[in-house]
Amino acid sequence: GVRARIGNAISTRLSYTYLDPGAKTTGRPGDKVDLGLRVARNKLTLSLGAQYVADYFAAEDRGKPVSDYLVTDVRLSYEVLPGLQLSLAVDNALDRAYEIYADLPGGAAGLYTMPKRTFTTGLTFKL
């Protein structure tokens, strides 16, 4: 992974993960790329994130291939008062349809369709 800062206002990160799990491919992506960009100006902060997943399977020995996917997230926050932050987040901002493999307690393992675009607002107070 690589992180960079451009002045005081902009920071970025890029990471790549390669995994060769052999025959144990269930729920383990072979390739994953994460990208982030954060821009802060005065009391306003904009964060953008993206994740690309490929070479992903829902069974051992590369069985049941799962489609590659790209997910993007956006978050805007504003510092209302010192320690008090108001935020708006958009997850899956490009409204992509994708599935992930999950092995949940109780034997409920399998592919799960992830939510399309979602919006979240929040208020955070830090001492």
mmCIF file of the C-alpha atoms, coordinates in Angstrom:
data_MODEL
# 
_entry.id   MODEL 
# 
loop_
_atom_site.group_PDB 
_atom_site.id 
_atom_site.type_symbol 
_atom_site.label_atom_id 
_atom_site.label_alt_id 
_atom_site.label_comp_id 
_atom_site.label_asym_id 
_atom_site.label_entity_id 
_atom_site.label_seq_id 
_atom_site.pdbx_PDB_ins_code 
_atom_site.Cartn_x 
_atom_site.Cartn_y 
_atom_site.Cartn_z 
_atom_site.occupancy 
_atom_site.B_iso_or_equiv 
_atom_site.pdbx_formal_charge 
_atom_site.auth_seq_id 
_atom_site.auth_comp_id 
_atom_site.auth_asym_id 
_atom_site.auth_atom_id 
_atom_site.pdbx_PDB_model_num 
ATOM 1   C CA . GLY A 1 1   ? 0.000   0.000   0.000   1.00 0.00 ? 1   GLY A CA 1 
ATOM 2   C CA . VAL A 1 2   ? 0.945   3.620   -0.542  1.00 0.00 ? 2   VAL A CA 1 
ATOM 3   C CA . ARG A 1 3   ? -0.191  6.747   1.254   1.00 0.00 ? 3   ARG A CA 1 
ATOM 4   C CA . ALA A 1 4   ? 0.472   10.298  0.137   1.00 0.00 ? 4   ALA A CA 1 
ATOM 5   C CA . ARG A 1 5   ? -0.295  13.754  1.448   1.00 0.00 ? 5   ARG A CA 1 
ATOM 6   C CA . ILE A 1 6   ? -0.566  16.775  -0.817  1.00 0.00 ? 6   ILE A CA 1 
ATOM 7   C CA . GLY A 1 7   ? -0.248  19.852  1.337   1.00 0.00 ? 7   GLY A CA 1 
ATOM 8   C CA . ASN A 1 8   ? -2.415  20.028  4.434   1.00 0.00 ? 8   ASN A CA 1 
ATOM 9   C CA . ALA A 1 9   ? -5.727  19.528  2.640   1.00 0.00 ? 9   ALA A CA 1 
ATOM 10  C CA . ILE A 1 10  ? -5.429  16.354  0.531   1.00 0.00 ? 10  ILE A CA 1 
ATOM 11  C CA . SER A 1 11  ? -4.471  12.806  1.448   1.00 0.00 ? 11  SER A CA 1 
ATOM 12  C CA . THR A 1 12  ? -4.688  9.636   -0.625  1.00 0.00 ? 12  THR A CA 1 
ATOM 13  C CA . ARG A 1 13  ? -4.164  5.933   -0.160  1.00 0.00 ? 13  ARG A CA 1 
ATOM 14  C CA . LEU A 1 14  ? -3.873  3.040   -2.571  1.00 0.00 ? 14  LEU A CA 1 
ATOM 15  C CA . SER A 1 15  ? -3.453  -0.605  -1.656  1.00 0.00 ? 15  SER A CA 1 
ATOM 16  C CA . TYR A 1 16  ? -3.426  -3.852  -3.577  1.00 0.00 ? 16  TYR A CA 1 
ATOM 17  C CA . THR A 1 17  ? -3.782  -7.307  -2.111  1.00 0.00 ? 17  THR A CA 1 
ATOM 18  C CA . TYR A 1 18  ? -2.983  -10.529 -3.939  1.00 0.00 ? 18  TYR A CA 1 
ATOM 19  C CA . LEU A 1 19  ? -3.913  -13.836 -2.322  1.00 0.00 ? 19  LEU A CA 1 
ATOM 20  C CA . ASP A 1 20  ? -3.183  -17.324 -3.599  1.00 0.00 ? 20  ASP A CA 1 
ATOM 21  C CA . PRO A 1 21  ? -5.190  -19.534 -1.213  1.00 0.00 ? 21  PRO A CA 1 
ATOM 22  C CA . GLY A 1 22  ? -4.502  -22.729 -3.172  1.00 0.00 ? 22  GLY A CA 1 
ATOM 23  C CA . ALA A 1 23  ? -7.632  -24.891 -3.119  1.00 0.00 ? 23  ALA A CA 1 
ATOM 24  C CA . LYS A 1 24  ? -9.202  -22.935 -0.207  1.00 0.00 ? 24  LYS A CA 1 
ATOM 25  C CA . THR A 1 25  ? -10.863 -20.308 -2.429  1.00 0.00 ? 25  THR A CA 1 
ATOM 26  C CA . THR A 1 26  ? -14.278 -20.044 -0.741  1.00 0.00 ? 26  THR A CA 1 
ATOM 27  C CA . GLY A 1 27  ? -14.907 -16.381 0.116   1.00 0.00 ? 27  GLY A CA 1 
ATOM 28  C CA . ARG A 1 28  ? -11.271 -15.351 -0.410  1.00 0.00 ? 28  ARG A CA 1 
ATOM 29  C CA . PRO A 1 29  ? -10.746 -12.832 -3.217  1.00 0.00 ? 29  PRO A CA 1 
ATOM 30  C CA . GLY A 1 30  ? -7.527  -13.291 -5.147  1.00 0.00 ? 30  GLY A CA 1 
ATOM 31  C CA . ASP A 1 31  ? -7.241  -9.619  -6.098  1.00 0.00 ? 31  ASP A CA 1 
ATOM 32  C CA . LYS A 1 32  ? -8.408  -6.565  -4.183  1.00 0.00 ? 32  LYS A CA 1 
ATOM 33  C CA . VAL A 1 33  ? -7.658  -2.897  -4.821  1.00 0.00 ? 33  VAL A CA 1 
ATOM 34  C CA . ASP A 1 34  ? -8.606  -0.143  -2.348  1.00 0.00 ? 34  ASP A CA 1 
ATOM 35  C CA . LEU A 1 35  ? -8.408  3.547   -3.182  1.00 0.00 ? 35  LEU A CA 1 
ATOM 36  C CA . GLY A 1 36  ? -9.149  6.531   -0.952  1.00 0.00 ? 36  GLY A CA 1 
ATOM 37  C CA . LEU A 1 37  ? -9.081  10.287  -1.290  1.00 0.00 ? 37  LEU A CA 1 
ATOM 38  C CA . ARG A 1 38  ? -9.703  12.774  1.512   1.00 0.00 ? 38  ARG A CA 1 
ATOM 39  C CA . VAL A 1 39  ? -9.966  16.531  1.047   1.00 0.00 ? 39  VAL A CA 1 
ATOM 40  C CA . ALA A 1 40  ? -10.294 18.756  4.123   1.00 0.00 ? 40  ALA A CA 1 
ATOM 41  C CA . ARG A 1 41  ? -10.861 22.483  3.914   1.00 0.00 ? 41  ARG A CA 1 
ATOM 42  C CA . ASN A 1 42  ? -11.687 24.552  6.983   1.00 0.00 ? 42  ASN A CA 1 
ATOM 43  C CA . LYS A 1 43  ? -14.558 22.720  8.685   1.00 0.00 ? 43  LYS A CA 1 
ATOM 44  C CA . LEU A 1 44  ? -15.588 20.636  5.663   1.00 0.00 ? 44  LEU A CA 1 
ATOM 45  C CA . THR A 1 45  ? -14.186 17.185  4.774   1.00 0.00 ? 45  THR A CA 1 
ATOM 46  C CA . LEU A 1 46  ? -14.938 15.112  1.679   1.00 0.00 ? 46  LEU A CA 1 
ATOM 47  C CA . SER A 1 47  ? -13.878 11.460  1.590   1.00 0.00 ? 47  SER A CA 1 
ATOM 48  C CA . LEU A 1 48  ? -14.099 9.202   -1.448  1.00 0.00 ? 48  LEU A CA 1 
ATOM 49  C CA . GLY A 1 49  ? -13.390 5.483   -1.369  1.00 0.00 ? 49  GLY A CA 1 
ATOM 50  C CA . ALA A 1 50  ? -13.430 2.665   -3.906  1.00 0.00 ? 50  ALA A CA 1 
ATOM 51  C CA . GLN A 1 51  ? -12.854 -1.064  -3.693  1.00 0.00 ? 51  GLN A CA 1 
ATOM 52  C CA . TYR A 1 52  ? -12.423 -3.468  -6.617  1.00 0.00 ? 52  TYR A CA 1 
ATOM 53  C CA . VAL A 1 53  ? -12.605 -7.228  -6.000  1.00 0.00 ? 53  VAL A CA 1 
ATOM 54  C CA . ALA A 1 54  ? -11.729 -9.926  -8.558  1.00 0.00 ? 54  ALA A CA 1 
ATOM 55  C CA . ASP A 1 55  ? -10.828 -13.611 -8.730  1.00 0.00 ? 55  ASP A CA 1 
ATOM 56  C CA . TYR A 1 56  ? -13.510 -14.385 -6.121  1.00 0.00 ? 56  TYR A CA 1 
ATOM 57  C CA . PHE A 1 57  ? -15.265 -17.716 -5.564  1.00 0.00 ? 57  PHE A CA 1 
ATOM 58  C CA . ALA A 1 58  ? -18.117 -19.139 -3.475  1.00 0.00 ? 58  ALA A CA 1 
ATOM 59  C CA . ALA A 1 59  ? -16.676 -22.688 -3.385  1.00 0.00 ? 59  ALA A CA 1 
ATOM 60  C CA . GLU A 1 60  ? -13.364 -24.459 -2.945  1.00 0.00 ? 60  GLU A CA 1 
ATOM 61  C CA . ASP A 1 61  ? -11.052 -25.183 -5.896  1.00 0.00 ? 61  ASP A CA 1 
ATOM 62  C CA . ARG A 1 62  ? -12.199 -22.053 -7.777  1.00 0.00 ? 62  ARG A CA 1 
ATOM 63  C CA . GLY A 1 63  ? -15.792 -23.314 -7.983  1.00 0.00 ? 63  GLY A CA 1 
ATOM 64  C CA . LYS A 1 64  ? -18.850 -21.057 -8.263  1.00 0.00 ? 64  LYS A CA 1 
ATOM 65  C CA . PRO A 1 65  ? -17.159 -17.860 -9.512  1.00 0.00 ? 65  PRO A CA 1 
ATOM 66  C CA . VAL A 1 66  ? -18.500 -14.617 -8.084  1.00 0.00 ? 66  VAL A CA 1 
ATOM 67  C CA . SER A 1 67  ? -18.643 -11.635 -10.441 1.00 0.00 ? 67  SER A CA 1 
ATOM 68  C CA . ASP A 1 68  ? -15.945 -8.985  -10.048 1.00 0.00 ? 68  ASP A CA 1 
ATOM 69  C CA . TYR A 1 69  ? -17.264 -5.797  -8.504  1.00 0.00 ? 69  TYR A CA 1 
ATOM 70  C CA . LEU A 1 70  ? -16.407 -2.168  -7.861  1.00 0.00 ? 70  LEU A CA 1 
ATOM 71  C CA . VAL A 1 71  ? -17.964 -0.347  -4.912  1.00 0.00 ? 71  VAL A CA 1 
ATOM 72  C CA . THR A 1 72  ? -17.607 3.387   -4.267  1.00 0.00 ? 72  THR A CA 1 
ATOM 73  C CA . ASP A 1 73  ? -18.456 5.358   -1.140  1.00 0.00 ? 73  ASP A CA 1 
ATOM 74  C CA . VAL A 1 74  ? -18.684 9.102   -0.511  1.00 0.00 ? 74  VAL A CA 1 
ATOM 75  C CA . ARG A 1 75  ? -18.790 10.928  2.821   1.00 0.00 ? 75  ARG A CA 1 
ATOM 76  C CA . LEU A 1 76  ? -19.152 14.632  3.516   1.00 0.00 ? 76  LEU A CA 1 
ATOM 77  C CA . SER A 1 77  ? -18.722 15.973  7.034   1.00 0.00 ? 77  SER A CA 1 
ATOM 78  C CA . TYR A 1 78  ? -18.904 19.402  8.606   1.00 0.00 ? 78  TYR A CA 1 
ATOM 79  C CA . GLU A 1 79  ? -17.579 20.455  11.999  1.00 0.00 ? 79  GLU A CA 1 
ATOM 80  C CA . VAL A 1 80  ? -20.519 22.354  13.509  1.00 0.00 ? 80  VAL A CA 1 
ATOM 81  C CA . LEU A 1 81  ? -18.698 23.093  16.784  1.00 0.00 ? 81  LEU A CA 1 
ATOM 82  C CA . PRO A 1 82  ? -15.355 21.912  18.160  1.00 0.00 ? 82  PRO A CA 1 
ATOM 83  C CA . GLY A 1 83  ? -15.818 18.163  18.723  1.00 0.00 ? 83  GLY A CA 1 
ATOM 84  C CA . LEU A 1 84  ? -19.272 18.078  17.047  1.00 0.00 ? 84  LEU A CA 1 
ATOM 85  C CA . GLN A 1 85  ? -19.448 16.805  13.480  1.00 0.00 ? 85  GLN A CA 1 
ATOM 86  C CA . LEU A 1 86  ? -22.423 16.411  11.148  1.00 0.00 ? 86  LEU A CA 1 
ATOM 87  C CA . SER A 1 87  ? -22.031 13.920  8.278   1.00 0.00 ? 87  SER A CA 1 
ATOM 88  C CA . LEU A 1 88  ? -23.752 12.538  5.203   1.00 0.00 ? 88  LEU A CA 1 
ATOM 89  C CA . ALA A 1 89  ? -22.546 9.279   3.629   1.00 0.00 ? 89  ALA A CA 1 
ATOM 90  C CA . VAL A 1 90  ? -23.512 7.559   0.403   1.00 0.00 ? 90  VAL A CA 1 
ATOM 91  C CA . ASP A 1 91  ? -22.458 3.911   0.292   1.00 0.00 ? 91  ASP A CA 1 
ATOM 92  C CA . ASN A 1 92  ? -22.362 2.142   -3.070  1.00 0.00 ? 92  ASN A CA 1 
ATOM 93  C CA . ALA A 1 93  ? -22.680 5.578   -4.659  1.00 0.00 ? 93  ALA A CA 1 
ATOM 94  C CA . LEU A 1 94  ? -22.698 4.181   -8.220  1.00 0.00 ? 94  LEU A CA 1 
ATOM 95  C CA . ASP A 1 95  ? -25.627 1.911   -7.279  1.00 0.00 ? 95  ASP A CA 1 
ATOM 96  C CA . ARG A 1 96  ? -23.878 -1.309  -8.393  1.00 0.00 ? 96  ARG A CA 1 
ATOM 97  C CA . ALA A 1 97  ? -25.424 -4.748  -7.936  1.00 0.00 ? 97  ALA A CA 1 
ATOM 98  C CA . TYR A 1 98  ? -22.946 -7.173  -6.351  1.00 0.00 ? 98  TYR A CA 1 
ATOM 99  C CA . GLU A 1 99  ? -22.717 -10.188 -4.078  1.00 0.00 ? 99  GLU A CA 1 
ATOM 100 C CA . ILE A 1 100 ? -20.315 -11.277 -1.370  1.00 0.00 ? 100 ILE A CA 1 
ATOM 101 C CA . TYR A 1 101 ? -19.738 -14.666 0.191   1.00 0.00 ? 101 TYR A CA 1 
ATOM 102 C CA . ALA A 1 102 ? -20.482 -14.864 3.923   1.00 0.00 ? 102 ALA A CA 1 
ATOM 103 C CA . ASP A 1 103 ? -20.240 -17.774 6.349   1.00 0.00 ? 103 ASP A CA 1 
ATOM 104 C CA . LEU A 1 104 ? -22.678 -16.790 9.085   1.00 0.00 ? 104 LEU A CA 1 
ATOM 105 C CA . PRO A 1 105 ? -23.180 -18.556 12.431  1.00 0.00 ? 105 PRO A CA 1 
ATOM 106 C CA . GLY A 1 106 ? -25.660 -21.407 12.301  1.00 0.00 ? 106 GLY A CA 1 
ATOM 107 C CA . GLY A 1 107 ? -24.509 -22.716 8.939   1.00 0.00 ? 107 GLY A CA 1 
ATOM 108 C CA . ALA A 1 108 ? -26.008 -19.943 6.815   1.00 0.00 ? 108 ALA A CA 1 
ATOM 109 C CA . ALA A 1 109 ? -23.107 -19.765 4.361   1.00 0.00 ? 109 ALA A CA 1 
ATOM 110 C CA . GLY A 1 110 ? -23.498 -18.545 0.812   1.00 0.00 ? 110 GLY A CA 1 
ATOM 111 C CA . LEU A 1 111 ? -23.765 -15.574 -1.495  1.00 0.00 ? 111 LEU A CA 1 
ATOM 112 C CA . TYR A 1 112 ? -25.552 -12.506 -0.212  1.00 0.00 ? 112 TYR A CA 1 
ATOM 113 C CA . THR A 1 113 ? -26.741 -9.639  -2.368  1.00 0.00 ? 113 THR A CA 1 
ATOM 114 C CA . MET A 1 114 ? -25.425 -6.386  -0.990  1.00 0.00 ? 114 MET A CA 1 
ATOM 115 C CA . PRO A 1 115 ? -27.604 -3.283  -0.715  1.00 0.00 ? 115 PRO A CA 1 
ATOM 116 C CA . LYS A 1 116 ? -27.765 -0.884  -3.590  1.00 0.00 ? 116 LYS A CA 1 
ATOM 117 C CA . ARG A 1 117 ? -27.083 2.803   -2.881  1.00 0.00 ? 117 ARG A CA 1 
ATOM 118 C CA . THR A 1 118 ? -27.750 3.771   0.735   1.00 0.00 ? 118 THR A CA 1 
ATOM 119 C CA . PHE A 1 119 ? -27.687 7.127   2.522   1.00 0.00 ? 119 PHE A CA 1 
ATOM 120 C CA . THR A 1 120 ? -26.675 7.697   6.127   1.00 0.00 ? 120 THR A CA 1 
ATOM 121 C CA . THR A 1 121 ? -26.610 10.843  8.198   1.00 0.00 ? 121 THR A CA 1 
ATOM 122 C CA . GLY A 1 122 ? -24.866 11.146  11.496  1.00 0.00 ? 122 GLY A CA 1 
ATOM 123 C CA . LEU A 1 123 ? -23.893 13.394  14.321  1.00 0.00 ? 123 LEU A CA 1 
ATOM 124 C CA . THR A 1 124 ? -20.607 12.632  16.100  1.00 0.00 ? 124 THR A CA 1 
ATOM 125 C CA . PHE A 1 125 ? -19.440 14.149  19.367  1.00 0.00 ? 125 PHE A CA 1 
ATOM 126 C CA . LYS A 1 126 ? -15.830 13.668  20.514  1.00 0.00 ? 126 LYS A CA 1 
ATOM 127 C CA . LEU A 1 127 ? -14.434 14.896  23.819  1.00 0.00 ? 127 LEU A CA 1 
# 
